[in-house]
Amino acid sequence: MTLIKSISGIRGTIGGEVGENLTPLDIVKFTAAYASFIKQTTKEKNPAIVVGRDARISGEMVHRILTGTLIGMGCRVTDIGMATTPTTELGVIREKAAGGIIITASHNPKQWNALKLLNGDGEFLSAKDGETVLQIAEAEDFPFVGVDELGTLVQKRYLHEHIQSVLSLDLVDVKAIKAANFRVAIDTVNSVGGVALPELLYALGVKEIFKLHCAPHGNFSHNPEPLPANLTELSALMKSSKANVGFAVDPDVDRLAIYCENGEPFGEEYTLVAVADYVLQHTPGNTVSNLSSSRALKDVTEKHGGQYSAAAVGEVNVVTRMKEVNAVIGGEGNGGVIYPASHYGRDALVGIGLFLSHLAKTGLKPSELRATYPAYFMAKQKVELTPGIDTDAVLAGIKARFSDEKVTDIDGVKIDFPDKWVHLRKSNTEPIIRVYSEAPSQEEAEATAKQIMDMIKEFR
């Protein structure tokens, strides 16, 4: 069992010992610390906080404890019930709230849950603010209010508003999507996507939807991370239903995986690439992704006359960099699309609207569209470290060995070769170094990763 405290929130497994798992007492402590932080920074005695959750089995338990704690801290809670992460982010903006909390462990299995913390812009807390929340929690410096100052709770639903905001985007062409008569297959892994995706698709004019695991009961039918190994049923459904395109999302619907008409994955790295290609055709500008994302985004961006920038891994880092360079589109290679014309958060619903518009306007099948983009292959490995090893010294040593190449060290060490790259990052939760590599072939990507991994082992 595990409890992970970080600047982005608290994540852990349900049950067990206090301080070692995500127990009711840990939920109270961390929620109260967040509420205290919001009160201190906004100078509001009764700040408004929006709360949403995915469909996890533990969600109702965590939700009741969390909202009760916020009321005990004097907050005005807007409870939007089961909602996607981007819906909650938009809810914070629409409510003009001081912050928000999303109860979701994203792609983690069902025994996990987490609290994701938002600021008043509906964006994840910065590293500095997240660290302040951790310090308040550790010091238990969060006095509760008296009976006459207790907070309040109102219930609202924001999915309809979220979908309407997608439909209102200039580049979401509902008329073209409807005329294309798409047959769409979906796998929403028994969470809130089972409600959100069908409603969005019907609103976009899609008449035929083939559904997998859309009942939002939280007892996930397979590993919830939207990777090909976990989406074999969707692949088979694409073939049997003769669907034109398939979509899969994680439990909180901020990651989007696309499947081609032949049952083959479009490639999680290429969700952002395809959407960016479409956006850049109509609104030329700059793009951003994290250091571990495909080089294909850089290629597409430069083809359209824009500039590509890389950010440290983590949504908050990507968003910060997007604002610095005024990016028109950005995100992460795990299927996370961030479109500022909507909001600064990964949003699978926005991704679907833009991708279907792109597909409808090109008249291509997904496999044909995928073939228009540069072909890269990625290998993702890790090296376990012996106790006591100086990880920073290892990374510095690797950096020194490749000093003649282009090296970026804003987040670990990334080495860019002319036709490939490798990125090394130390884990914040495990004694490992993650090694990601990309090259024009799978064999070369794996060989590059192995070369670096062998070097790392020399330091052990």
N, C-alpha and C positions, 0 to 999 in steps of 0.2 A: 504494500500500500504506500501511497506517495502523496505528499503535499508540496506543491511548488509555488513559492512566492516570488513574484517578479514585478517589474515596473508596469507591466501591462495588466496585472490582476493577480488573482489567486486561483490555482487549479489543483485539483486532487481527486482521489478516489473516495467514494462514499463509505462511511462506516469506520469503525476502529478507534484508535486512540486520538485524543485531542492533541493538536500540534503536529500530528504525523499524517493526518488524513483530512478530508474536507468534512468536518463534523459541524453540527449546529453551533457549537461554541466558536469555532473558527469563522463561520459565516457571520455571526454577530460581531465578532471582533473586527473583521476586515471591513464589513459594511459600515460599522460605526466610525472607523478610521477614515473611510472615504467621505462620509457625510461631514465629519469634522473638518476635513480638508476643504470641501466645497464651501462650508460656512465661513472658514477663515479667509479663503481667497475671494469670495464674492461679497463678504461682509453682510450676508443676508441671514437673518435669524431663522427664516422658514424657506429655504431654497426649494425650487421645484426640481424633482428628479423623475425621469422616465425610466420605467422598468419593463423589459421584455424578456422572453425566454424561449428556448427551443423545446422540443417535445420529449426530452429525456425523462426516463422513469422517475428520477430524483427531482425533476424540475419543480413540481408542485411543492415538495417539502422545502427546497431551498428558497423558492419564491415566497412562501408564507413567512419564513424566518426573516428573510431579507426585507420585505416590505414592512413587517412589524418593527424591525430595528430602525428603519428609516423614519417611521412615524414616531418612534421613541426618541429620535434625534431631532424631532420638530420639523421634518421635511414634508413638503406637499408632493405626494406620490401620484404620478399618472401611470397607472397599470395598463399596459397595452396587451397583456396576456401572451399567448403563444404568438411569436413574431420572429421574422428573420432578423439577423444582425443589421443589415442595411435598413430594414423597416424601422428598427429601434433608433438607429442613427438619424433617420429623417424625422422620427417622432420628436427627438430632442430639439431639432431645428424648428419644426412647426410649432411646438409648444413654447418655444423661447425659454427652455428650461436651463437650469444651471449645470445640469449634467445628466448622465444616464448610466444604467447598469444593465448589461446583457447577461443573462444566466445561460451559459452555453460552454461546452468544452470542445466546440468546433468539430474536428474530425476524429477526436478521441473516442474509444469504445464506450459502451453504455455505462460502465461502472464509474466513469469520470464525470465531473461537472466543474464549472468554473464561473467566476465573475469577471467580466470584461468591463473596464471602466472608461467612461466617456467624459469629455469636457463639454462646455456649453455650446461648442460648434458641432457637436455630434461626432467628434473625432476621438481617437484613443489618446489617453494622457501622454504627455511628453515624458522622456526619461527622468527629467528633474521632478516633475509633479508626481510621477509614479513612485519615485524614491521617497518623497515626502510622505505619501500615504503609508508606505512600509514603515517609516520611522514612527509615525503616529500609532500605528497598530502595535509595534514592538513596545512602545512606551505606555500603551493603553491610555492615551491621552484623549479621551472622547467622552466628556460628561454628557449624560442624558438629560432631557428637559423635564420640567415638572408637569403635573397633570393639566394645568391650564395652558400649557404651551405645546401639547402634543400635536403632531402633524396630522395630515388628512390623506385620504386615498380616493381617487376617482378612477373609473375604468373607461377606457376608450379603445378603439380599434383603428389601426393605421394602414392595414394592408391595402384597402381600396385606394387611399390617398397615394400610397407608394406606387401602385400600378398606374394610376392616373398620371403621376409624375413621369413614369417611363413613357407612356403614350404621348405625352406632351413634348417630349424631346424632339428637337428639329430633325435629327438624323434617324429617328425611329419612324419608318414609313409604313404605317398601318395599311394603307391602301395597297402597296406593293406586296406586303406579306399576305394579305387576304387573297389577292389575285393569284398568288403562287400556289394556293391550295396545298400547302404543306401537310404531310402526314408526319406527326412528331411522336417519338417514343421518349418516355422519361423514367428515371429511377430517382426517387427522392428519399430513399433509405429510412422510411417510417418517421420522418420528422416534419417540420413546418413547411418544407418545400412541397409536401403532398397537398397542401392547401394553396400555397402561393403560386406554384408553376401552372397548374391547370387554369386558375383564375386569370393569370397573365396571358396565357396562350389563347384562351377563348376571347379575351379582350382584344388580342392582336388579330383576331379573325381566323385562327386555326380551328378547323372543325373536327379533325380526327386526331385524337390523342390516345396513345397506347401507354397504359400506366403500369409501373412496377413499384411496389412497396410505397404506396401513397397514403396509407392509413397512418396518421400521426400519433402512434401510441408509444414511441420511444424504444421499443424492443427491437433494435436494429436487426434487419434480416441478414446483413453481412457487415464486414468491416466497413465503417462509414467513411473512410477516406476515399475520395472519388478517383481511384487509380485503376488501370486496366485489369489488374489481378482481382479486383473486387467487383468488377462490372461485367462479368462474363454473361450474366442473365440479360443485361441490356444489349450486349453484342448479339446474342441469339435472337432477342426480340426484334432487333433491327432487320434481321434477315427474314424471320417468319412473318412479320407484319408488313414487310416491304415499305417501312417508314422512310421518309426522305432524309431525316436528321434525328439524332438522339441527344438528349441532355441529361446529365447527372449532376447532382449538387451534394454538398456535405450537409450535416444536420442544421447548420445555421444559415445556409444559403448565401455564403459570400464567395464560394469557389464554384467554378463552372467547368465541367468536362463535356466535351462534344464528341459525338459519334457519327461516323460517316454512314452513308446509305448501304455500304457493303459490310457493315458490322465492325469495321476497323476503327480504332480510336483516332480522332483528329490530332490528338497530342495535347496534353495539358499545357505545355509551353506555348502552343500555337493558338490557344484561345485568345490571349492578349494580342498576339501578332496579327491575327485576322481582324479583330475588332479595331486595332490601331490602324491597320491598312485602310479600312473603310472610313474611319474618322478623318485620317490625314488626307484622303482624297477630297474631302469636302471642307475641312478646316485645317490647312497646313499649319504646322507648328512643331513644338518639341515634345519629346517623350521621356519617360523615366521608368526603369524597372530596377529590381535589386541585383546585386552582383552575381547571384546564383541563377539568374534567368538567362534564357537563350539569346545568343547574339543575333538571331533572326529579327528581333525588334529593332536593333540598331540598323540592320540592312534596310528594312522597310522604311524606317524613319528617314534615312539619308536618301533613299530613292525618291521620296516626296519632298526633299529639300529642307528637312528639319534637322535638328540636332538631338542626339540621344545622350542621356546622362544616367549614370549608375548610382544607386544609393545603397547604404548598408541594409542588410536583411532586416525585415520588420516593416509592417504597414506604416507605422508612424514615421519611420525614416524615409520611406518612399514618398509619403504625402508631403513631408517637409521639403524634400528635394523638388517635388513637382511644383510647389509654390515658389521656390527660389528661381526656377527656370521658366515659370509660366507654362508648364506642360499642358497640352490639350487632351492628353490621354496618358495613362500610366498603369502600373500595377505590379503583379508578381507572377512569375512563371508557373505557379501552382494553379492557374486558372482564375486568378484574382484580377478583375477589371476595375480600375478606378477612373471614373469619368467626371471631371470637375463640373461639367455642364449640369450634372445631376447633383452630386455631392462628393466629398472627399472620403470615400470608403469603398472597399471591395463590394461589388454588388452583382450577383449572378442574374438578377432580373434585368438590370440594365444591359448586361452582357448578352442575354438572350435577345432582347429587343434590337440591339445593334447588329448582332450576328445574323439574325433572320432578315433584317433589312438588306444587309450586304449580300446574303445568299440570293434573295429575291431579285435584286437589281442586276447581279451578274448573270443569273440564269444558269449557274453552274451547280453541279452536284457537290456535296461537301468534299468528296475525295478529289474532285477536279480542282476545287478552290485550294485545297491543301497543297496540291502539286505545284501551284504557282509561287509558293514561298520557298526560300532557301532551305535546303535539307540539312539539318544538324541532328546529331544524336548525343544523348546525355547519359553519363554513368554517375550514380550516386553511391558512394562508399563511405566507410568510417574506419578509423584506426583506434583501437582501445589502447589506452596509455597505462603504464605501470604507475603505482602509487608514488606520489612525491615528485613526479617529473615536472619540469618547468615548461609548461605549454607555450608560454610566450617566447622562451628561448628556442624552442623547436621551430616556431613560425618565423622567428628572426633568422634562424639558420637557413631555412628554405628560401626565404627572401634573398639572402645574401648569395646563395648559389645561382639565382636567376637574375642577378642585378643587370645583366645585359638585355633583358626583356622588359616589356612594359609591365610594371608591378603596381597594384593598387592595394593600400593597406588601411583603408577606412573601416574595414570589418574583416579581421583575419588577414589573409594574404591571397590576392588573386593575381595570377600570372597570365597575361595575354600573349599568346604566340600569334604569328600571322594568320594561321588557319584553325586555331583551336584555343581553348583556355582551360585553366584548372583553378578552383577556388577552395581554400582551406579555412575552416572556421572551427574554433573550439566551442564545445557545447557548454552552456551555462548550467546544465543539470546532470551531466554525465561526464566521466573521465575519458572523453573521446575527442578526436578531431574529425570533423566531417570533411570529406573530400569529394567535391563535385567537379566533373569535367565535361567538356563538350567538344565534339570534333565532327568532321564530315562523314564519319562512319562509326557504328557502334563499337567495332573492334578497336579503332584508334582511340575512342573516348575511354574505353576500359584500359587500354595499354597505357595511356597518359596517366590515368588515376593510379594504376599499379606502380608506375615509375615513381610518382610522388610518395605513395604509401611506403614503398621500400626505403625511400630516403628518410621518412619520418621514423621508421623502425630503427634506423641507425642511431637515433638520439636516445633510445630507451635504455 
